[in-house]
Amino acid sequence: MSTGRGVRCTVESMNYSACELRVGDYFEVGPEGVSLPPGGHFCFYAVASATSLLNGRLAAPDGDAWLAGRPLAACPDPPENLIMRLEEVGDDGRA
């Protein structure tokens, strides 16, 4: 990601959440690390899954184009089937 802005990872769907996440919960990954909205929490397995994916893909030559497609990432717990949407966050904080 050439802009230095962040990426928002938002829960889009799930069967259930053992970590008490809900659709719409999110975390952001940016130049300064991982952040959550005030009072928020997130499953560290889901965070690890998404950040590993971002680390590999955003460094690729087509990283910006890939992120512009708003890709999906999954938590590694198959029965939960927790799916996150990845989107670039603008300077105004909007995805």
C-alpha positions, 0 to 999 in steps of 0.5 A: 500500500503506497499511501501509508494509510491503513486497512480496515478489517470488518466482520462481514458474516459468520456462522457464530463467534466464540469470541463474541464478535458481531457483524460490523466489528472491525480493527485497523492495520496501519503504519503504527500497528493494529488499532481497535475502536474505543472499547472494542475487542477482536479475536487474535486468531482473526487478527493474525489471519488478516495481518499475515495476508496483508503483509504478503499481498500489499508488498506485491507489485499489484498490492494496491489493485488487490486491496482496491478489490476489497478482498475477503479474509477468513478466521482460521476456525472453520465452524465459525466461518467468520469472514472479514472484508479488507478495505483501505482507510482514507485520511478521513478514517472512512473505509 
